Amino acid sequence: MHSAINFNIIFKVISRNLLITSGFLALCILVALYFHESTYPFTHSLLITGSIGGFLFAVTYRKDMHHELTQHDAYITVTIAWTIIGLTGSLPYIFSGSIPHFVDAYFESVSGFTTTGSSILTDIEALPKSILFWRSLTHWIGGIGIILLVIILMPSLRMSGYHIFTLESSLQEKIKPKIRKVGYRLFYIYVTLTVLEILFLRAGGMNLFESTCHAFGTVATGGFSPKNDSIASYSPYIQYVIMAFMLLAGMNFVIYYFMIKREFKRIRKNEEVRMYLGVLFVTGAILTMALYFGMGKPLELSFREAYFQIISIITCTGFATADYLLWPHFAIIIIFISMFFGGSTGSTAGGIKMVRHLILFKNIRRRFRQTLHPQAVMPIRINHIPLSPESNQSVLTFITIYILAFLFGSFLMTMTGVDIPTATSSVATCMAGIGPGIGSVGPVNNFAFLTDAAKLTLVFFMLLGRLEIYTILILFTRNFWKD
């Protein structure tokens, strides 16, 4: 094993994660008391999680922690932490009997924390409200975890070329150089969006419990709903509110800091924001026309259903107001392709991310231009900043690995006995953290019918996609473990 691995730092980070999770479990005890439900699932989960977290905290508390977190340590820490938090998150499901089977409970937990939103539950409304609250809360916890991971940890360690996505934002200068202060500001923005959505949903007549659960799922771009039909039975007002907040949650959270600072010029010049909004507008318009002219639906309903579904898919939220598998075939193809877009970098959305697609398109355009002008020097620029050849290559490599992983995962899923549309879309939706797919895992279905092997395969691809591919795959390389 690599001699440079600092287990003290790794255990310290994991202990903090477990203690924070324990705090959220304690919150669920209060929710259970409020609804006169059993606190047993949460007290026992809290006891286990808190004991392990407390033990690791005590062991590492007085250790020398002056060493910086290296890339080596970061890869291991992030992967282990997300695996363990998935295990602890499954405890309330198991203890309550809501999901007694371990693989199902782990699937639901990882789906929550990775903000995927895929579910094995067939009757969601039959579960205790405290369990449904925990289910939505896992989204909210995972969402802020991803924000801090993507904007703070990955760029600072130059992981996976991620530092290129915060250059324009100038995080070190504009938000403050200290990581803790950056984290606080991002957390405040995250909480503010959550509270605002709760208030808007309450104004539309949704009760506080459902408003909170849906706000957790929206701002984290998760998609878990306490209702069996997701958002379909709610009023158009509620659907528009959730649509708007899905759109906001899919944007880089640094943009909101610029809004607070009134640096609107920086926002207008941000190419990823323009591409993000442009792709949503164009695809939504195409789907609106498909529903209006192809299916004869009223214009407002066509607009609402089309834009709700495409925003939900591209931001990787997964809420649904309609069964898009009943739409025209080319519309379903657009939905499937949109699973690979993803939202903005620095958001809670998953997928490949818009900025990577932007860089890919710029490379394609440069290739055509160089065919006509072989001697011309044409650097790739993002937000007017030249991209180094190494960073450019990193992005193109990431997209290639992402597609290869998707194809390999689809192959594995077909080996479990599912049809090709279900296999491909289940992997695509889990890698991107979306939730519903096509085939047998469409928006009105779930993942309960899959075998344990298929569910564990999808759990792996949830973590793989959520942690940006490299973070996990590098652990399987020989060089990583060499002295």
C-alpha positions in Angstrom: 0.0 0.0 0.0 1.2 3.5 -0.7 3.4 4.7 2.1 2.3 8.4 1.7 -1.4 7.8 2.6 -2.3 9.7 5.7 -4.9 7.7 7.5 -5.2 10.2 10.3 -6.6 12.8 7.8 -8.8 10.2 6.1 -10.3 9.0 9.4 -10.7 12.6 10.6 -12.7 13.6 7.5 -14.9 10.4 7.8 -15.5 11.0 11.5 -16.8 14.5 10.8 -19.0 13.2 8.1 -20.5 10.6 10.4 -21.0 13.1 13.2 -22.8 15.5 10.8 -25.0 12.7 9.6 -25.8 11.9 13.2 -27.0 15.4 13.7 -29.4 15.1 10.8 -30.6 11.7 12.2 -31.3 13.6 15.4 -33.4 16.1 13.4 -35.4 13.2 12.1 -36.2 12.0 15.6 -37.9 15.4 16.2 -39.9 14.9 13.0 -40.9 11.4 14.1 -42.1 12.8 17.5 -44.0 15.6 15.7 -45.9 13.1 13.6 -46.3 10.6 16.5 -44.3 8.0 14.8 -41.7 5.6 16.1 -38.3 7.1 16.8 -36.7 3.6 16.9 -35.3 3.7 13.4 -33.4 7.0 14.0 -32.3 6.4 17.6 -30.6 3.1 16.7 -29.2 4.6 13.5 -27.9 7.6 15.5 -26.4 5.3 18.1 -24.4 3.3 15.5 -23.4 6.3 13.3 -22.5 8.5 16.3 -20.5 5.7 18.0 -18.4 5.1 15.0 -18.0 8.8 14.2 -17.2 9.5 17.9 -14.6 6.8 18.1 -12.8 8.0 14.9 -13.0 11.5 16.2 -11.4 10.6 19.5 -8.7 8.6 17.8 -7.7 11.4 15.4 -8.5 14.4 17.7 -5.0 14.8 19.1 -3.1 13.6 16.1 -0.9 15.9 14.1 -3.0 17.2 11.3 -0.7 19.8 9.8 -0.1 17.8 6.7 -2.0 19.0 3.6 -4.6 16.7 2.0 -2.8 15.3 -1.0 -4.4 14.1 -4.2 -3.7 10.5 -3.1 -5.5 11.0 0.3 -8.4 12.9 -1.4 -9.2 10.2 -3.8 -9.4 7.6 -1.1 -11.2 9.8 1.4 -13.9 11.0 -1.0 -14.6 7.5 -2.2 -14.7 5.9 1.3 -16.7 8.7 2.7 -19.5 8.5 0.1 -19.6 4.7 0.4 -19.9 4.8 4.2 -22.5 7.6 4.2 -24.6 5.4 1.8 -24.4 2.6 4.3 -25.3 4.7 7.3 -28.2 6.3 5.3 -29.7 2.8 4.7 -30.1 2.1 8.5 -33.4 4.0 9.0 -35.0 2.2 6.1 -33.9 -1.2 7.5 -34.7 -0.5 11.2 -38.2 0.9 10.3 -39.0 -2.1 8.1 -39.8 0.3 5.2 -37.1 -1.3 3.1 -36.1 -4.5 5.0 -33.9 -5.9 2.2 -30.3 -4.5 2.5 -29.5 -4.1 -1.2 -32.8 -2.2 -1.7 -32.1 0.0 1.3 -28.5 0.7 0.2 -29.8 1.5 -3.3 -32.3 4.0 -2.0 -29.7 5.5 0.3 -27.0 6.0 -2.3 -29.6 7.2 -4.7 -30.5 9.9 -2.2 -27.1 11.0 -1.2 -25.8 11.1 -4.8 -28.9 13.1 -5.6 -29.8 10.5 -8.3 -33.5 10.0 -7.3 -33.9 6.5 -8.7 -36.1 4.5 -6.4 -37.1 0.9 -5.6 -40.2 2.0 -3.7 -43.6 1.0 -5.2 -45.8 2.8 -2.7 -44.0 5.8 -1.4 -47.0 7.3 0.4 -47.4 4.2 2.6 -44.1 5.0 4.4 -44.0 7.0 7.7 -43.5 10.7 7.2 -40.3 10.7 9.2 -38.8 8.1 6.8 -39.9 10.2 3.8 -38.4 13.2 5.4 -35.1 11.3 5.9 -35.3 10.2 2.3 -35.6 13.7 1.0 -33.0 15.0 3.5 -30.4 12.7 2.1 -30.7 14.6 -1.1 -30.2 17.9 0.6 -27.1 16.6 2.5 -25.6 15.1 -0.7 -26.3 18.3 -2.6 -24.3 20.6 -0.4 -21.7 17.9 -0.2 -21.3 17.9 -4.0 -21.2 21.7 -4.1 -18.3 21.9 -1.6 -16.6 18.9 -3.3 -16.7 20.4 -6.8 -16.0 24.0 -6.0 -13.5 23.7 -3.2 -11.8 20.3 -3.0 -11.4 19.3 -6.7 -10.1 22.7 -8.0 -7.7 23.1 -5.1 -6.2 19.7 -5.8 -6.4 20.1 -9.6 -8.4 16.9 -9.7 -9.7 15.8 -13.1 -8.9 19.1 -14.7 -11.6 20.7 -12.5 -9.5 23.8 -11.8 -10.3 25.1 -15.2 -14.0 25.5 -14.4 -13.4 28.1 -11.6 -10.9 30.3 -13.4 -13.4 32.8 -14.6 -15.0 32.8 -11.2 -11.7 33.7 -9.6 -12.8 32.0 -6.4 -9.6 32.8 -4.6 -9.9 36.5 -5.2 -13.7 37.0 -5.4 -15.1 34.9 -2.7 -12.2 34.8 -0.2 -9.0 32.8 -0.2 -9.9 30.7 2.8 -11.7 27.5 2.1 -13.9 27.7 5.2 -15.2 31.1 4.2 -15.9 29.9 0.7 -17.8 27.0 2.2 -19.9 29.2 4.4 -20.9 31.5 1.6 -21.9 28.5 -0.6 -23.9 27.0 2.3 -25.7 30.3 2.9 -26.7 30.4 -0.8 -27.8 26.8 -0.7 -30.0 27.4 2.4 -31.4 30.6 1.0 -32.6 28.8 -2.2 -34.1 26.1 -0.1 -36.0 28.5 2.2 -37.2 30.6 -0.7 -38.6 27.5 -2.5 -40.4 26.4 0.7 -42.0 29.8 0.9 -43.1 29.8 -2.7 -44.5 26.3 -2.5 -46.4 27.2 0.7 -47.9 30.2 -1.1 -49.3 27.8 -3.6 -51.1 25.8 -1.0 -48.6 22.9 -0.5 -48.3 21.9 3.2 -45.1 22.5 5.1 -44.0 18.9 5.1 -44.3 18.4 1.4 -42.9 21.8 0.7 -39.8 21.0 2.6 -39.3 17.6 1.1 -39.8 19.0 -2.5 -37.4 21.9 -1.7 -34.8 19.4 -0.5 -35.2 17.4 -3.7 -35.2 20.5 -6.0 -32.3 22.5 -4.7 -30.2 19.3 -4.5 -31.5 18.3 -8.0 -32.4 15.0 -6.5 -36.0 14.2 -7.4 -37.3 12.2 -4.5 -41.0 13.2 -3.8 -43.2 12.1 -1.0 -45.9 11.5 -3.5 -46.4 8.4 -5.7 -47.0 10.5 -8.9 -44.1 12.9 -8.2 -45.3 16.4 -9.1 -48.1 15.4 -11.6 -51.0 16.0 -9.2 -50.0 19.5 -8.1 -51.3 22.7 -9.6 -49.7 24.5 -12.5 -48.4 27.1 -10.1 -46.6 24.5 -8.0 -45.1 23.0 -11.2 -43.8 26.3 -12.4 -42.2 27.1 -9.0 -40.4 23.7 -9.0 -39.5 24.2 -12.6 -37.9 27.6 -11.8 -35.9 26.3 -8.8 -34.7 23.3 -10.8 -33.4 25.8 -13.3 -31.7 27.8 -10.6 -30.2 24.7 -8.9 -28.6 23.6 -12.2 -26.6 26.8 -12.4 -23.1 27.3 -11.0 -23.6 28.5 -7.4 -20.7 31.0 -7.9 -23.0 32.9 -10.2 -25.3 33.7 -7.3 -22.3 35.2 -5.4 -21.7 37.5 -8.4 -25.4 38.4 -8.3 -25.1 39.4 -4.7 -21.9 41.4 -5.6 -23.8 42.9 -8.6 -21.1 41.8 -11.0 -23.6 41.2 -13.8 -21.0 41.7 -16.5 -19.2 38.6 -15.4 -22.5 36.7 -15.5 -23.3 37.9 -19.0 -19.8 36.8 -20.2 -20.1 33.4 -18.7 -20.2 31.0 -21.7 -21.4 28.0 -19.7 -24.4 29.9 -18.4 -25.3 31.0 -22.0 -25.0 27.5 -23.3 -27.0 26.0 -20.3 -29.9 28.4 -20.9 -29.7 28.1 -24.7 -29.8 24.3 -24.7 -32.8 24.4 -22.3 -34.6 26.9 -24.4 -34.1 25.1 -27.7 -34.8 21.6 -26.5 -37.8 22.8 -24.6 -39.2 24.6 -27.6 -38.8 21.6 -29.8 -40.6 19.4 -27.3 -43.4 22.0 -26.9 -44.0 21.9 -30.6 -44.0 18.1 -30.6 -46.7 18.0 -27.9 -48.7 20.9 -29.4 -48.7 19.8 -33.0 -47.9 16.1 -32.7 -50.3 15.2 -29.8 -52.8 18.1 -30.0 -52.3 19.2 -26.4 -53.2 22.8 -25.4 -50.3 25.2 -25.9 -49.9 26.1 -22.2 -49.9 22.4 -21.2 -47.5 21.5 -24.0 -45.2 24.3 -22.8 -45.4 23.3 -19.2 -45.0 19.6 -19.7 -42.2 20.0 -22.2 -40.1 22.5 -20.2 -40.7 20.8 -16.9 -39.5 17.4 -18.2 -36.5 18.8 -20.1 -35.4 21.0 -17.2 -35.8 18.1 -14.9 -33.7 15.8 -17.1 -30.9 18.3 -18.0 -30.5 19.5 -14.4 -30.6 15.8 -13.4 -33.4 16.4 -10.9 -35.8 13.7 -12.0 -39.2 15.1 -11.0 -41.9 14.4 -13.5 -45.3 15.8 -14.4 -46.0 13.5 -17.4 -45.0 10.2 -18.8 -42.7 11.2 -21.6 -42.6 7.6 -22.9 -46.1 8.3 -24.4 -44.6 11.2 -26.4 -43.6 10.9 -30.1 -40.5 8.7 -30.7 -38.2 11.6 -31.7 -39.2 13.4 -28.4 -38.1 10.3 -26.4 -34.8 10.3 -28.3 -34.3 14.0 -27.3 -35.0 13.1 -23.7 -32.5 10.2 -23.8 -29.8 12.4 -25.4 -30.4 15.1 -22.8 -29.4 12.7 -20.1 -25.8 13.2 -21.2 -25.9 17.0 -21.0 -25.9 17.8 -17.3 -26.2 21.1 -15.7 -23.5 23.7 -14.9 -20.2 23.0 -13.1 -20.4 24.1 -9.5 -24.1 23.2 -9.3 -25.8 20.2 -7.7 -26.6 18.8 -11.1 -24.8 15.7 -12.5 -24.0 14.5 -16.0 -21.1 15.4 -18.2 -21.7 19.2 -17.5 -22.3 21.9 -20.0 -18.8 23.4 -19.9 -17.3 20.1 -21.1 -19.7 20.0 -24.0 -18.8 23.6 -24.8 -15.1 22.7 -24.9 -15.9 19.7 -27.1 -17.8 21.9 -29.5 -15.0 24.4 -29.6 -12.5 21.6 -30.4 -14.7 20.4 -33.3 -15.0 24.0 -34.6 -11.2 24.5 -34.3 -10.6 21.2 -36.2 -12.8 22.4 -39.1 -11.0 25.8 -39.1 -7.6 24.3 -39.1 -8.5 22.2 -42.1 -9.0 25.5 -44.0 -6.1 27.3 -42.3 -3.4 24.7 -41.3 -0.9 27.3 -40.1 -3.2 29.2 -37.9 -2.9 29.1 -34.1 -6.3 28.8 -32.6 -6.3 28.3 -28.8 -9.4 27.1 -27.0 -10.8 29.8 -24.8 -13.4 29.6 -22.1 -14.8 33.0 -20.9 -11.9 34.6 -22.8 -9.3 32.7 -20.8 -7.0 30.4 -22.9 -7.3 26.8 -22.0 -4.0 24.9 -21.6 -3.5 21.9 -23.9 -3.3 19.7 -20.7 -6.7 21.0 -19.5 -8.3 20.7 -22.9 -7.0 17.1 -23.2 -8.3 16.3 -19.7 -11.8 17.4 -20.7 -11.8 15.4 -23.9 -10.4 12.4 -22.1 -13.1 12.7 -19.4 -15.9 12.7 -22.0 -14.4 9.6 -23.7 -14.1 7.7 -20.4 -17.6 8.7 -19.5 -19.0 7.3 -22.7 -16.9 4.1 -22.4 -18.1 3.6 -18.8 -21.7 4.1 -20.0 -21.3 1.5 -22.7 -19.6 -0.9 -20.3 -22.3 -0.4 -17.7 -25.0 -0.9 -20.3 -23.4 -4.2 -21.3 -23.3 -5.3 -17.6 -27.0 -4.5 -17.2 -28.0 -6.5 -20.3 -26.2 -9.5 -18.7 -28.7 -9.2 -15.8 -31.5 -9.9 -18.2 -33.1 -6.5 -18.9 -33.8 -5.2 -22.4 -31.5 -2.8 -24.1 -33.6 0.5 -23.7 -33.8 -0.3 -19.9 -30.2 -1.2 -19.7 -28.8 1.8 -21.5 -31.2 4.4 -19.9 -30.8 3.0 -16.3 -27.0 3.4 -16.6 -27.3 6.8 -18.2 -29.7 8.1 -15.6 -27.7 6.7 -12.7 -24.4 8.0 -13.9 -25.9 11.5 -14.5 -27.9 11.4 -11.2 -31.3 11.9 -12.9 -33.6 9.2 -11.6 -36.1 8.0 -14.2 -35.0 6.6 -17.6 -36.8 5.0 -20.5 -38.0 1.4 -21.1 -39.0 -0.3 -17.8 -37.5 2.4 -15.6 -39.5 5.3 -17.1 -41.1 8.1 -15.0 -44.1 6.1 -13.9 -42.1 3.0 -13.0 -39.2 2.2 -10.6 -36.2 0.0 -10.2 -37.7 -2.5 -7.8 -38.0 -5.3 -10.4 -34.2 -5.4 -11.0 -32.0 -8.2 -9.6 -29.7 -7.5 -6.7 -26.7 -7.7 -9.1 -28.3 -5.0 -11.3 -29.1 -2.7 -8.4 -25.5 -3.0 -7.0 -24.2 -2.3 -10.5 -26.3 0.9 -10.7 -25.1 1.9 -7.2 -21.6 1.7 -8.4 -22.4 3.9 -11.4 -24.3 6.4 -9.2 -21.1 6.8 -7.2 -18.9 6.8 -10.3 -20.9 9.5 -12.0 -21.4 11.6 -8.9 -17.7 11.6 -8.0 -16.6 12.5 -11.6 -15.3 9.1 -12.8 -11.6 9.6 -12.1 -12.0 9.7 -8.3 -13.1 6.1 -8.2 -11.5 4.6 -11.3 -8.1 5.7 -10.3 -8.3 3.5 -7.2 -8.4 0.4 -9.6 -5.1 1.3 -11.2 -1.8 -0.4 -10.3 0.2 2.8 -10.2 -2.1 4.4 -7.6 -1.1 1.7 -5.0 2.6 1.6 -5.9 5.1 2.9 -3.3 
